[in-house]
Amino acid sequence: MLWLRGVWRGVDRIARTTGRAARGNHGSRAMVVVWLIGAVFVFALAGYGLTMRTPSWFHSGEMDGAESRRIAQRLENRIITEAYRFRGEPTAGPDGVRRTGEDWRLRVTEAEATAWLTVRFPEWLANRDPPARVPPGVRDLQAHFGSGRAWIAGRVDESVYSFSTAVRSNGGGIWLSGVRAGVGSFWLPASWGGLGMLGMIGREESSGAWRIVSGDEPLVAGGLVRLEDGRRVRVLRAAIVSGAIEVDCRTEVP
C-alpha cells in the first residue's frame, strides 16, 4: 500500500501548510477540516482499492461441468446415505431420548461445496416454490472454509462478490453468526448494511431471511432434521475447519 502512504503524506503536508498559513481559532478549525477531508479521501481510496482486490482463495476459470456434476451428486448421495443409515436398535440415552447407534460426523469439503454450488444450487433454486434463480451475470461460484468462517463468492463482471458467516450451535438450533458481505477484499458486517449493499437481502424485520442472517432466528430450528421414515437427525455441533465443514449428528427415534 505504498501509494496510500504517499497520499497520506500529501494530505499531511497540505494540513501543515494550511495550519501555518492560518491564524487563531480560524486556523485551527481550517486544519481540522483539512485533516477530516484528507482522512475521508484516504479511507475512500483504500476502500476502493480493496474492492478491486480479488480474495487470495478465489480462483477464476470455469470448472469441468461433468466432473462438477459427478462430485455434487456423490455428495448428495453420501448425505442421504448417512442420514438414513441403520445404526442399530433404539436405546434410551441419559436424557431419555431414544437414539440409534453412536453419534456420527458428516464432513463436506470445499471442492464438494463448490461443485454443488456450480451445478445443483441453480437447479435447487429453480425447484423452489416460488422458483428463483442465480442473478444473471454471476459466474465462478465458489466456497471457501477456514479460520472458523465459511465464504461463498461469485464473479460479476470483473468484481468478486462474497458472503461470509460463522456458525454456532446450542439447544435452540444452528445459527449464523457474524455475517458479512463484501466486494473484492472489502467487507461490511450485515448489521452495517453489508448485504443490502450487495442487493442480496432486504433488511425489513418481517423478512425471514433477514432474521436468520441477523441471528434472531436459527438456520435449523432445534437442530433437528426430520426424515421421511419418522426418525430425526439432531445436529449436535457444526464446525468450520480449514478446507471443510464438519457436522456432528445423532439419529433419534420419537
GROMACS elastic network, one bead per residue, 0.5 to 0.9 nm:
[ bonds ]
;  ai    aj funct       b0    kb
    1     4     6  0.54562   500
    1     5     6  0.67001   500
    1    46     6  0.87107   500
    2     5     6  0.50636   500
    2     6     6  0.63740   500
    2     7     6  0.87768   500
    3     6     6  0.51027   500
    3     7     6  0.62976   500
    3     8     6  0.86940   500
    4     7     6  0.50079   500
    4     8     6  0.61087   500
    4     9     6  0.85742   500
    4    42     6  0.69333   500
    4    45     6  0.78411   500
    4    46     6  0.72194   500
    5     8     6  0.51356   500
    5     9     6  0.62294   500
    5    10     6  0.86784   500
    6     9     6  0.51367   500
    6    10     6  0.63140   500
    6    11     6  0.87804   500
    7    10     6  0.50688   500
    7    11     6  0.63149   500
    7    12     6  0.86726   500
    7    38     6  0.88486   500
    7    42     6  0.70418   500
    8    11     6  0.50297   500
    8    12     6  0.61269   500
    8    13     6  0.85851   500
    8    38     6  0.75361   500
    8    39     6  0.80078   500
    8    42     6  0.67390   500
    9    13     6  0.61348   500
    9    14     6  0.86527   500
   10    13     6  0.50964   500
   10    14     6  0.62770   500
   10    15     6  0.86359   500
   10    38     6  0.89881   500
   11    14     6  0.51471   500
   11    15     6  0.61521   500
   11    16     6  0.86741   500
   11    34     6  0.79130   500
   11    35     6  0.72812   500
   11    37     6  0.88330   500
   11    38     6  0.55639   500
   11    39     6  0.81364   500
   11    42     6  0.87056   500
   12    15     6  0.50750   500
   12    16     6  0.61926   500
   12    17     6  0.85825   500
   12    34     6  0.89355   500
   12    35     6  0.74991   500
   12    38     6  0.80697   500
   13    16     6  0.52402   500
   13    17     6  0.61481   500
   13    18     6  0.85453   500
   14    17     6  0.51240   500
   14    18     6  0.60454   500
   14    19     6  0.85210   500
   14    31     6  0.88683   500
   14    34     6  0.77287   500
   14    35     6  0.88055   500
   15    18     6  0.50993   500
   15    19     6  0.60888   500
   15    20     6  0.86864   500
   15    30     6  0.84618   500
   15    31     6  0.55225   500
   15    32     6  0.80617   500
   15    33     6  0.88211   500
   15    34     6  0.57640   500
   15    35     6  0.61988   500
   15    38     6  0.85227   500
   16    19     6  0.50237   500
   16    20     6  0.62285   500
   16    21     6  0.85630   500
   16    31     6  0.73957   500
   17    20     6  0.52400   500
   17    21     6  0.61243   500
   17    22     6  0.86354   500
   17    31     6  0.88103   500
   18    21     6  0.50997   500
   18    22     6  0.60968   500
   18    27     6  0.74353   500
   18    30     6  0.71233   500
   18    31     6  0.60894   500
   18    34     6  0.80030   500
   19    22     6  0.53476   500
   19    23     6  0.76257   500
   19    27     6  0.56008   500
   19    28     6  0.65240   500
   19    29     6  0.88420   500
   19    30     6  0.70880   500
   19    31     6  0.52780   500
   19    32     6  0.88752   500
   20    23     6  0.74644   500
   20    27     6  0.77756   500
   21    27     6  0.74986   500
   22    25     6  0.86853   500
   22    26     6  0.67598   500
   22    28     6  0.76198   500
   22    30     6  0.75437   500
   22    31     6  0.84108   500
   23    26     6  0.61977   500
   23    28     6  0.75888   500
   24    27     6  0.53502   500
   24    28     6  0.66624   500
   24    29     6  0.88826   500
   25    28     6  0.51236   500
   25    29     6  0.61657   500
   25    30     6  0.84886   500
   26    29     6  0.51563   500
   26    30     6  0.60374   500
   26    31     6  0.86274   500
   27    30     6  0.50644   500
   27    31     6  0.62291   500
   27    32     6  0.86929   500
   28    31     6  0.51991   500
   28    32     6  0.62798   500
   28    33     6  0.86937   500
   29    32     6  0.51148   500
   29    33     6  0.62008   500
   29    34     6  0.86340   500
   30    33     6  0.51330   500
   30    34     6  0.62178   500
   30    35     6  0.86425   500
   31    34     6  0.50604   500
   31    35     6  0.61349   500
   31    36     6  0.86113   500
   32    35     6  0.50697   500
   32    36     6  0.61765   500
   32    37     6  0.86155   500
   33    36     6  0.51207   500
   33    37     6  0.61398   500
   33    38     6  0.84576   500
   34    37     6  0.51242   500
   34    38     6  0.59766   500
   34    39     6  0.84874   500
   35    38     6  0.50194   500
   35    39     6  0.60162   500
   35    40     6  0.85845   500
   36    39     6  0.50911   500
   36    40     6  0.61849   500
   36    41     6  0.84926   500
   37    40     6  0.52326   500
   37    41     6  0.60995   500
   37    42     6  0.86536   500
   38    42     6  0.61260   500
   38    43     6  0.85814   500
   39    42     6  0.51563   500
   39    43     6  0.61141   500
   39    44     6  0.84263   500
   40    43     6  0.52227   500
   40    44     6  0.59643   500
   40    45     6  0.85358   500
   41    44     6  0.51430   500
   41    45     6  0.62156   500
   41    46     6  0.86079   500
   42    45     6  0.51233   500
   42    46     6  0.61032   500
   42    47     6  0.85839   500
   43    47     6  0.60240   500
   43    48     6  0.84975   500
   44    47     6  0.50929   500
   44    48     6  0.61613   500
   44    49     6  0.85553   500
   45    48     6  0.50809   500
   45    49     6  0.61022   500
   45    50     6  0.86391   500
   46    49     6  0.50649   500
   46    50     6  0.62603   500
   46    51     6  0.87763   500
   47    50     6  0.51274   500
   47    51     6  0.63402   500
   47    52     6  0.89065   500
   47   185     6  0.88260   500
   47   186     6  0.63777   500
   48    51     6  0.51484   500
   48    52     6  0.65962   500
   48    53     6  0.89414   500
   48   186     6  0.80766   500
   49    52     6  0.53392   500
   49    53     6  0.65202   500
   49   184     6  0.88405   500
   49   185     6  0.86308   500
   49   186     6  0.84457   500
   50    53     6  0.50711   500
   50    54     6  0.82064   500
   50   183     6  0.78880   500
   50   184     6  0.60718   500
   50   186     6  0.50404   500
   50   187     6  0.88094   500
   51    54     6  0.77630   500
   51   159     6  0.74473   500
   51   160     6  0.81712   500
   51   182     6  0.78672   500
   51   183     6  0.50116   500
   51   185     6  0.56046   500
   51   186     6  0.51947   500
   51   187     6  0.86530   500
   52   158     6  0.82935   500
   52   159     6  0.65979   500
   52   160     6  0.82615   500
   52   183     6  0.77071   500
   52   184     6  0.55228   500
   52   185     6  0.74819   500
   52   186     6  0.85581   500
   53    56     6  0.87048   500
   53   159     6  0.83301   500
   53   160     6  0.84725   500
   53   183     6  0.85452   500
   53   184     6  0.50656   500
   53   185     6  0.56702   500
   53   186     6  0.82452   500
   54    57     6  0.83625   500
   54    58     6  0.68430   500
   54    59     6  0.88159   500
   54   159     6  0.75218   500
   54   160     6  0.64030   500
   54   183     6  0.85863   500
   54   185     6  0.63088   500
   55    58     6  0.54890   500
   55    59     6  0.86493   500
   55   160     6  0.79648   500
   55   184     6  0.61404   500
   55   185     6  0.56745   500
   56    59     6  0.79308   500
   56   185     6  0.89829   500
   57   144     6  0.72137   500
   58   140     6  0.89819   500
   58   142     6  0.73201   500
   58   143     6  0.86359   500
   58   144     6  0.81665   500
   58   153     6  0.78003   500
   58   154     6  0.87183   500
   58   160     6  0.83531   500
   59   140     6  0.80702   500
   59   142     6  0.83006   500
   60   140     6  0.64963   500
   60   155     6  0.82671   500
   61   140     6  0.67263   500
   62    65     6  0.81697   500
   62   139     6  0.81955   500
   62   140     6  0.62275   500
   63    66     6  0.88241   500
   63    67     6  0.78865   500
   63    68     6  0.68087   500
   63   115     6  0.81618   500
   63   118     6  0.81947   500
   63   140     6  0.78986   500
   64    67     6  0.54174   500
   64    68     6  0.60421   500
   64    69     6  0.86583   500
   65    68     6  0.51261   500
   65    69     6  0.61806   500
   65    70     6  0.86298   500
   65   115     6  0.87882   500
   65   118     6  0.83905   500
   65   119     6  0.76244   500
   66    69     6  0.52284   500
   66    70     6  0.62511   500
   66    71     6  0.87724   500
   67    70     6  0.50701   500
   67    71     6  0.62412   500
   67    72     6  0.85842   500
   67   115     6  0.82501   500
   68    71     6  0.51998   500
   68    72     6  0.60531   500
   68    73     6  0.84897   500
   68   111     6  0.88582   500
   68   112     6  0.82500   500
   68   114     6  0.82098   500
   68   116     6  0.72983   500
   68   118     6  0.71983   500
   68   119     6  0.66396   500
   69    72     6  0.50758   500
   69    73     6  0.59557   500
   69    74     6  0.83935   500
   69   115     6  0.67699   500
   69   116     6  0.74976   500
   69   118     6  0.83348   500
   69   119     6  0.59021   500
   69   120     6  0.77087   500
   70    73     6  0.52542   500
   70    74     6  0.60923   500
   70    75     6  0.86243   500
   70   115     6  0.84919   500
   71    74     6  0.51055   500
   71    75     6  0.61919   500
   71    76     6  0.87939   500
   71   111     6  0.81640   500
   71   112     6  0.60598   500
   71   115     6  0.62429   500
   71   116     6  0.75537   500
   72    75     6  0.51054   500
   72    76     6  0.63717   500
   72    77     6  0.86845   500
   72   112     6  0.61397   500
   72   113     6  0.76058   500
   72   114     6  0.84307   500
   72   115     6  0.53597   500
   72   117     6  0.83381   500
   72   118     6  0.86663   500
   72   119     6  0.70961   500
   72   120     6  0.69478   500
   73    76     6  0.51692   500
   73    77     6  0.61375   500
   73    78     6  0.85611   500
   73   116     6  0.79034   500
   73   120     6  0.83560   500
   74    77     6  0.50745   500
   74    78     6  0.61030   500
   74    79     6  0.86589   500
   74   112     6  0.86899   500
   75    78     6  0.51272   500
   75    79     6  0.62491   500
   75    80     6  0.87018   500
   75   108     6  0.78441   500
   75   112     6  0.65829   500
   75   113     6  0.84682   500
   75   116     6  0.79823   500
   76    79     6  0.51698   500
   76    80     6  0.62360   500
   76    81     6  0.85338   500
   76   116     6  0.86663   500
   77    80     6  0.52197   500
   77    81     6  0.60094   500
   77    82     6  0.85879   500
   78    81     6  0.50343   500
   78    82     6  0.60738   500
   78    83     6  0.84598   500
   78   106     6  0.89119   500
   79    82     6  0.53022   500
   79    83     6  0.60762   500
   79    84     6  0.86477   500
   79   106     6  0.75089   500
   80    83     6  0.51388   500
   80    84     6  0.61464   500
   80    85     6  0.82999   500
   81    84     6  0.54192   500
   81    85     6  0.57338   500
   82    85     6  0.51433   500
   82    86     6  0.87763   500
   82   104     6  0.85468   500
   82   105     6  0.88905   500
   82   106     6  0.78052   500
   83    86     6  0.88687   500
   83   227     6  0.79563   500
   83   232     6  0.87936   500
   83   233     6  0.69412   500
   83   249     6  0.89747   500
   83   251     6  0.77239   500
   84    87     6  0.88575   500
   84   227     6  0.76692   500
   84   229     6  0.84851   500
   84   231     6  0.85666   500
   84   251     6  0.87392   500
   86    89     6  0.84118   500
   86   100     6  0.78624   500
   86   101     6  0.83194   500
   87    90     6  0.86818   500
   87   100     6  0.54476   500
   87   102     6  0.73819   500
   87   251     6  0.80411   500
   88    91     6  0.87198   500
   88    99     6  0.88774   500
   88   100     6  0.52812   500
   88   101     6  0.51381   500
   88   102     6  0.87645   500
   89    99     6  0.81786   500
   89   100     6  0.56916   500
   89   101     6  0.72356   500
   90    98     6  0.57150   500
   90    99     6  0.51681   500
   90   101     6  0.73913   500
   90   252     6  0.77938   500
   90   253     6  0.68974   500
   91    97     6  0.81780   500
   91    98     6  0.52064   500
   91    99     6  0.55114   500
   91   100     6  0.63276   500
   91   101     6  0.80498   500
   92    95     6  0.77317   500
   92    96     6  0.53846   500
   92    97     6  0.55592   500
   92    99     6  0.63097   500
   92   100     6  0.88218   500
   93    96     6  0.51533   500
   93    97     6  0.55045   500
   93    98     6  0.60815   500
   93    99     6  0.67765   500
   94    97     6  0.75132   500
   95    98     6  0.86969   500
   97   252     6  0.72050   500
   97   253     6  0.77468   500
   97   254     6  0.78299   500
   98   251     6  0.88342   500
   98   252     6  0.57367   500
   98   253     6  0.54402   500
   98   254     6  0.69056   500
   99   102     6  0.82007   500
   99   250     6  0.72281   500
   99   251     6  0.57815   500
   99   253     6  0.57814   500
   99   254     6  0.87462   500
  100   103     6  0.85435   500
  100   250     6  0.78258   500
  100   251     6  0.57500   500
  100   252     6  0.60303   500
  100   253     6  0.73047   500
  101   104     6  0.87848   500
  101   250     6  0.82346   500
  101   251     6  0.75718   500
  102   250     6  0.71535   500
  102   251     6  0.82902   500
  103   236     6  0.89064   500
  103   248     6  0.70417   500
  103   249     6  0.57143   500
  103   251     6  0.73087   500
  104   247     6  0.84547   500
  104   248     6  0.57992   500
  104   249     6  0.52687   500
  104   250     6  0.62274   500
  104   251     6  0.84129   500
  105   246     6  0.67732   500
  105   247     6  0.55470   500
  105   249     6  0.58654   500
  105   250     6  0.86013   500
  106   245     6  0.82162   500
  106   246     6  0.57942   500
  106   247     6  0.51269   500
  106   248     6  0.64200   500
  106   249     6  0.75710   500
  107   244     6  0.66330   500
  107   245     6  0.57287   500
  107   247     6  0.63700   500
  107   248     6  0.87605   500
  108   111     6  0.83456   500
  108   112     6  0.63264   500
  108   113     6  0.67034   500
  108   243     6  0.86839   500
  108   244     6  0.54649   500
  108   245     6  0.52940   500
  108   246     6  0.65874   500
  108   247     6  0.85199   500
  109   112     6  0.52381   500
  109   113     6  0.62166   500
  109   114     6  0.85373   500
  109   144     6  0.88206   500
  109   145     6  0.80979   500
  109   243     6  0.58508   500
  109   245     6  0.64904   500
  109   246     6  0.87487   500
  110   113     6  0.51298   500
  110   114     6  0.59475   500
  110   115     6  0.84796   500
  110   142     6  0.81543   500
  110   143     6  0.57216   500
  110   144     6  0.56679   500
  110   145     6  0.64525   500
  110   243     6  0.55362   500
  110   244     6  0.56653   500
  110   245     6  0.81861   500
  111   114     6  0.51401   500
  111   115     6  0.61157   500
  111   116     6  0.86112   500
  111   142     6  0.85446   500
  111   143     6  0.77035   500
  111   144     6  0.86880   500
  111   243     6  0.85295   500
  111   244     6  0.88159   500
  112   115     6  0.51723   500
  112   116     6  0.62078   500
  112   117     6  0.86655   500
  112   143     6  0.88374   500
  113   116     6  0.50998   500
  113   117     6  0.61666   500
  113   118     6  0.86066   500
  113   142     6  0.76576   500
  113   143     6  0.60068   500
  113   144     6  0.84349   500
  113   244     6  0.87890   500
  114   117     6  0.50935   500
  114   118     6  0.61427   500
  114   119     6  0.86982   500
  114   141     6  0.67700   500
  114   143     6  0.50691   500
  114   144     6  0.81255   500
  114   152     6  0.86012   500
  115   118     6  0.50932   500
  115   119     6  0.61643   500
  115   120     6  0.78496   500
  115   141     6  0.87119   500
  115   142     6  0.79670   500
  115   143     6  0.88638   500
  116   119     6  0.53592   500
  116   120     6  0.50244   500
  116   121     6  0.61344   500
  117   120     6  0.59153   500
  117   122     6  0.74126   500
  117   141     6  0.62656   500
  117   142     6  0.68921   500
  117   143     6  0.78532   500
  117   152     6  0.88706   500
  118   121     6  0.64826   500
  118   122     6  0.74459   500
  118   139     6  0.85359   500
  118   140     6  0.74320   500
  118   141     6  0.58830   500
  118   142     6  0.75422   500
  119   122     6  0.65831   500
  119   123     6  0.72131   500
  120   123     6  0.50898   500
  120   124     6  0.59613   500
  120   125     6  0.86156   500
  121   125     6  0.62185   500
  121   126     6  0.86265   500
  121   133     6  0.88998   500
  121   134     6  0.83830   500
  122   125     6  0.51775   500
  122   126     6  0.62501   500
  122   127     6  0.88292   500
  122   132     6  0.83354   500
  122   133     6  0.60236   500
  122   134     6  0.61032   500
  123   126     6  0.50439   500
  123   127     6  0.63477   500
  123   128     6  0.89276   500
  123   133     6  0.81797   500
  124   127     6  0.52724   500
  124   128     6  0.65700   500
  124   131     6  0.89272   500
  124   132     6  0.86832   500
  124   133     6  0.87470   500
  125   128     6  0.53735   500
  125   129     6  0.87126   500
  125   130     6  0.89253   500
  125   131     6  0.61319   500
  125   133     6  0.54629   500
  125   134     6  0.75963   500
  126   129     6  0.83166   500
  126   130     6  0.83243   500
  126   132     6  0.52330   500
  126   133     6  0.58620   500
  126   134     6  0.89730   500
  127   130     6  0.79814   500
  127   131     6  0.57770   500
  127   132     6  0.77996   500
  128   132     6  0.66872   500
  129   132     6  0.80421   500
  133   136     6  0.83375   500
  134   137     6  0.86012   500
  134   138     6  0.70393   500
  135   138     6  0.60640   500
  136   139     6  0.86185   500
  136   156     6  0.88119   500
  137   155     6  0.80336   500
  137   156     6  0.57366   500
  137   157     6  0.71222   500
  138   141     6  0.75149   500
  138   154     6  0.59988   500
  138   155     6  0.56276   500
  138   156     6  0.50042   500
  138   157     6  0.79347   500
  139   154     6  0.56395   500
  139   155     6  0.52571   500
  139   156     6  0.66162   500
  139   157     6  0.87301   500
  140   153     6  0.78973   500
  140   154     6  0.53024   500
  140   155     6  0.58857   500
  140   156     6  0.88776   500
  141   152     6  0.71625   500
  141   153     6  0.56223   500
  141   155     6  0.71537   500
  142   151     6  0.80669   500
  142   152     6  0.57112   500
  142   153     6  0.53455   500
  142   154     6  0.63302   500
  143   150     6  0.72531   500
  143   151     6  0.55758   500
  143   153     6  0.65333   500
  144   149     6  0.83935   500
  144   150     6  0.57916   500
  144   151     6  0.50065   500
  144   152     6  0.65603   500
  144   153     6  0.83441   500
  144   242     6  0.87322   500
  144   243     6  0.68019   500
  144   244     6  0.80216   500
  145   148     6  0.74598   500
  145   149     6  0.60486   500
  145   151     6  0.63848   500
  145   240     6  0.62871   500
  145   241     6  0.64424   500
  145   242     6  0.56999   500
  145   244     6  0.55675   500
  145   245     6  0.69860   500
  146   149     6  0.55389   500
  146   150     6  0.65294   500
  146   151     6  0.85584   500
  146   240     6  0.63702   500
  146   241     6  0.53513   500
  146   243     6  0.59740   500
  146   244     6  0.75022   500
  146   245     6  0.89026   500
  147   150     6  0.83371   500
  147   240     6  0.74436   500
  147   241     6  0.67141   500
  147   242     6  0.66262   500
  148   165     6  0.86854   500
  148   166     6  0.61549   500
  148   167     6  0.81103   500
  148   239     6  0.71715   500
  148   241     6  0.59906   500
  148   242     6  0.78482   500
  149   164     6  0.66706   500
  149   165     6  0.54925   500
  149   167     6  0.75512   500
  149   239     6  0.88534   500
  149   240     6  0.59901   500
  149   241     6  0.79992   500
  150   163     6  0.82501   500
  150   164     6  0.55516   500
  150   165     6  0.55055   500
  150   166     6  0.63043   500
  150   167     6  0.85729   500
  150   240     6  0.67820   500
  150   241     6  0.89993   500
  150   244     6  0.88411   500
  150   245     6  0.82544   500
  151   162     6  0.66831   500
  151   163     6  0.55968   500
  151   165     6  0.67442   500
  152   161     6  0.85282   500
  152   162     6  0.55385   500
  152   163     6  0.52585   500
  152   164     6  0.64967   500
  153   160     6  0.66214   500
  153   161     6  0.55451   500
  153   163     6  0.62975   500
  153   164     6  0.86023   500
  154   159     6  0.84847   500
  154   160     6  0.56480   500
  154   161     6  0.55522   500
  154   162     6  0.64475   500
  155   158     6  0.66965   500
  155   159     6  0.56582   500
  155   161     6  0.61402   500
  155   162     6  0.86689   500
  156   159     6  0.54532   500
  156   160     6  0.62548   500
  156   161     6  0.71041   500
  157   160     6  0.82422   500
  159   183     6  0.67408   500
  159   184     6  0.62552   500
  160   182     6  0.82948   500
  160   183     6  0.56973   500
  160   184     6  0.50307   500
  160   185     6  0.84740   500
  161   181     6  0.76711   500
  161   182     6  0.58635   500
  161   184     6  0.62898   500
  161   198     6  0.77332   500
  162   180     6  0.84356   500
  162   181     6  0.56974   500
  162   182     6  0.53834   500
  162   183     6  0.64072   500
  162   184     6  0.76784   500
  162   187     6  0.87991   500
  162   198     6  0.89187   500
  163   179     6  0.74969   500
  163   180     6  0.59662   500
  163   182     6  0.66309   500
  163   195     6  0.80805   500
  164   178     6  0.81089   500
  164   179     6  0.57028   500
  164   180     6  0.51082   500
  164   181     6  0.61040   500
  164   182     6  0.83832   500
  165   176     6  0.62774   500
  165   177     6  0.59281   500
  165   178     6  0.57415   500
  165   180     6  0.63461   500
  165   181     6  0.87926   500
  165   213     6  0.88561   500
  166   175     6  0.85370   500
  166   176     6  0.59394   500
  166   178     6  0.60341   500
  166   179     6  0.69379   500
  166   239     6  0.86322   500
  166   240     6  0.75601   500
  167   174     6  0.70113   500
  167   175     6  0.56406   500
  167   177     6  0.53404   500
  167   178     6  0.82829   500
  167   238     6  0.68313   500
  167   239     6  0.70904   500
  167   240     6  0.77035   500
  168   173     6  0.85036   500
  168   174     6  0.59602   500
  168   175     6  0.53095   500
  168   176     6  0.65313   500
  168   177     6  0.66770   500
  168   237     6  0.77420   500
  168   238     6  0.68634   500
  168   239     6  0.78635   500
  169   172     6  0.75785   500
  169   173     6  0.57649   500
  169   175     6  0.61176   500
  169   176     6  0.89040   500
  169   223     6  0.77766   500
  169   235     6  0.82361   500
  169   236     6  0.71955   500
  169   237     6  0.57966   500
  169   238     6  0.66326   500
  170   173     6  0.55694   500
  170   174     6  0.67483   500
  170   175     6  0.83632   500
  170   222     6  0.82319   500
  170   223     6  0.79689   500
  170   236     6  0.77605   500
  170   237     6  0.79386   500
  171   174     6  0.84838   500
  171   222     6  0.62346   500
  171   223     6  0.72930   500
  171   236     6  0.85393   500
  172   175     6  0.86037   500
  172   218     6  0.73308   500
  172   220     6  0.85900   500
  172   221     6  0.63153   500
  172   223     6  0.67830   500
  173   218     6  0.57916   500
  173   219     6  0.72540   500
  173   220     6  0.54134   500
  173   224     6  0.74017   500
  173   235     6  0.77994   500
  173   236     6  0.86865   500
  174   218     6  0.55070   500
  174   219     6  0.55047   500
  174   220     6  0.50840   500
  174   221     6  0.67659   500
  174   222     6  0.73512   500
  174   223     6  0.56307   500
  174   235     6  0.77342   500
  174   236     6  0.88219   500
  174   237     6  0.80929   500
  174   238     6  0.76551   500
  175   212     6  0.74509   500
  175   213     6  0.85228   500
  175   215     6  0.64104   500
  175   216     6  0.87341   500
  175   217     6  0.72965   500
  175   219     6  0.52529   500
  175   220     6  0.71514   500
  175   221     6  0.85978   500
  176   179     6  0.68733   500
  176   212     6  0.69245   500
  176   213     6  0.62277   500
  176   214     6  0.77899   500
  176   215     6  0.60860   500
  176   217     6  0.88791   500
  176   218     6  0.71902   500
  176   219     6  0.66910   500
  177   213     6  0.75938   500
  177   214     6  0.77035   500
  177   215     6  0.64035   500
  178   189     6  0.70362   500
  178   190     6  0.77084   500
  178   191     6  0.88965   500
  178   213     6  0.85532   500
  178   214     6  0.82239   500
  178   215     6  0.85067   500
  179   188     6  0.88190   500
  179   189     6  0.60170   500
  179   190     6  0.55566   500
  179   191     6  0.82081   500
  179   194     6  0.88211   500
  179   195     6  0.88297   500
  179   213     6  0.64877   500
  179   214     6  0.74971   500
  179   215     6  0.88787   500
  180   187     6  0.64336   500
  180   188     6  0.55426   500
  180   190     6  0.51173   500
  180   191     6  0.83712   500
  180   194     6  0.62877   500
  180   195     6  0.72399   500
  181   186     6  0.84056   500
  181   187     6  0.56598   500
  181   188     6  0.56378   500
  181   189     6  0.64694   500
  181   190     6  0.66605   500
  181   193     6  0.87570   500
  181   194     6  0.51003   500
  181   195     6  0.55043   500
  181   196     6  0.88632   500
  181   197     6  0.82041   500
  181   198     6  0.74135   500
  182   185     6  0.67865   500
  182   186     6  0.53109   500
  182   188     6  0.60574   500
  182   189     6  0.86377   500
  182   194     6  0.67346   500
  182   195     6  0.79415   500
  182   197     6  0.83214   500
  182   198     6  0.74959   500
  183   186     6  0.54181   500
  183   187     6  0.67819   500
  183   198     6  0.81006   500
  184   187     6  0.80988   500
  187   194     6  0.73246   500
  188   191     6  0.82064   500
  188   192     6  0.63516   500
  188   193     6  0.71327   500
  188   195     6  0.80460   500
  188   197     6  0.87506   500
  189   192     6  0.53156   500
  189   193     6  0.68578   500
  189   194     6  0.54100   500
  189   195     6  0.79689   500
  190   193     6  0.51891   500
  190   195     6  0.55720   500
  190   196     6  0.78879   500
  190   213     6  0.75498   500
  190   214     6  0.72093   500
  191   194     6  0.70808   500
  191   195     6  0.85967   500
  191   214     6  0.71588   500
  192   195     6  0.85115   500
  192   196     6  0.88601   500
  193   196     6  0.51008   500
  193   197     6  0.60717   500
  193   198     6  0.88798   500
  193   203     6  0.80773   500
  194   197     6  0.50887   500
  194   198     6  0.67748   500
  194   199     6  0.89063   500
  195   198     6  0.52168   500
  195   199     6  0.62625   500
  195   200     6  0.54371   500
  195   201     6  0.59503   500
  195   202     6  0.80385   500
  195   203     6  0.84922   500
  196   200     6  0.60444   500
  196   201     6  0.58767   500
  196   202     6  0.64335   500
  196   203     6  0.70830   500
  197   200     6  0.77348   500
  198   201     6  0.80545   500
  199   202     6  0.76266   500
  201   207     6  0.86158   500
  201   209     6  0.72388   500
  201   210     6  0.67923   500
  202   205     6  0.87157   500
  202   207     6  0.68072   500
  202   209     6  0.80133   500
  202   210     6  0.65964   500
  203   206     6  0.83753   500
  203   207     6  0.69059   500
  203   209     6  0.87461   500
  203   210     6  0.57995   500
  203   211     6  0.86006   500
  204   207     6  0.53784   500
  204   208     6  0.88722   500
  204   210     6  0.70635   500
  204   211     6  0.87573   500
  205   208     6  0.78255   500
  205   210     6  0.69291   500
  205   211     6  0.67802   500
  206   209     6  0.88439   500
  206   210     6  0.79359   500
  206   211     6  0.77556   500
  207   210     6  0.52127   500
  207   211     6  0.63640   500
  207   212     6  0.88390   500
  208   211     6  0.51305   500
  208   212     6  0.63870   500
  208   213     6  0.87228   500
  208   217     6  0.80923   500
  209   212     6  0.52358   500
  209   213     6  0.62423   500
  209   214     6  0.86022   500
  209   217     6  0.89801   500
  210   214     6  0.59189   500
  210   215     6  0.84554   500
  210   216     6  0.85071   500
  210   217     6  0.89747   500
  211   214     6  0.51322   500
  211   215     6  0.61329   500
  211   217     6  0.55176   500
  211   218     6  0.84213   500
  212   215     6  0.52163   500
  212   216     6  0.59085   500
  212   218     6  0.58434   500
  212   219     6  0.60390   500
  213   216     6  0.76886   500
  213   217     6  0.80259   500
  213   218     6  0.88058   500
  213   219     6  0.84985   500
  214   217     6  0.78015   500
  215   218     6  0.67231   500
  215   219     6  0.86808   500
  217   220     6  0.86891   500
  217   221     6  0.78227   500
  218   221     6  0.53220   500
  218   222     6  0.79532   500
  218   223     6  0.85150   500
  219   223     6  0.85054   500
  220   223     6  0.51889   500
  220   224     6  0.67822   500
  220   225     6  0.78100   500
  220   235     6  0.87127   500
  221   224     6  0.65686   500
  221   225     6  0.87133   500
  222   225     6  0.86925   500
  222   234     6  0.80603   500
  222   235     6  0.85066   500
  223   233     6  0.81808   500
  223   234     6  0.54954   500
  223   236     6  0.71392   500
  223   237     6  0.88817   500
  224   232     6  0.64368   500
  224   233     6  0.57067   500
  224   235     6  0.62708   500
  225   231     6  0.87797   500
  225   232     6  0.56377   500
  225   233     6  0.51179   500
  225   234     6  0.64089   500
  225   235     6  0.79373   500
  226   229     6  0.84643   500
  226   230     6  0.68085   500
  226   231     6  0.62386   500
  226   233     6  0.63648   500
  226   234     6  0.86635   500
  227   230     6  0.55810   500
  227   231     6  0.53736   500
  227   232     6  0.56217   500
  227   233     6  0.73692   500
  228   231     6  0.73317   500
  228   232     6  0.88957   500
  229   232     6  0.87468   500
  230   253     6  0.73062   500
  230   254     6  0.75125   500
  231   251     6  0.69813   500
  231   252     6  0.58312   500
  231   254     6  0.66938   500
  232   250     6  0.82359   500
  232   251     6  0.57757   500
  232   252     6  0.51226   500
  232   253     6  0.62951   500
  232   254     6  0.75679   500
  233   249     6  0.64272   500
  233   250     6  0.56347   500
  233   252     6  0.61603   500
  233   253     6  0.88968   500
  234   248     6  0.85576   500
  234   249     6  0.55014   500
  234   250     6  0.51677   500
  234   251     6  0.63139   500
  234   252     6  0.71512   500
  235   238     6  0.73547   500
  235   247     6  0.68824   500
  235   248     6  0.60339   500
  235   250     6  0.66711   500
  236   247     6  0.75083   500
  236   248     6  0.54252   500
  236   249     6  0.54009   500
  236   250     6  0.70986   500
  237   246     6  0.80869   500
  237   247     6  0.57215   500
  237   248     6  0.51377   500
  237   249     6  0.72584   500
  238   245     6  0.71779   500
  238   246     6  0.58241   500
  238   248     6  0.64457   500
  238   249     6  0.89835   500
  239   244     6  0.86528   500
  239   245     6  0.58435   500
  239   246     6  0.52620   500
  239   247     6  0.64165   500
  239   248     6  0.85626   500
  240   243     6  0.81043   500
  240   244     6  0.62345   500
  240   246     6  0.63602   500
  240   247     6  0.87860   500
  241   244     6  0.54573   500
  241   245     6  0.60012   500
  241   246     6  0.72878   500
  242   245     6  0.81806   500
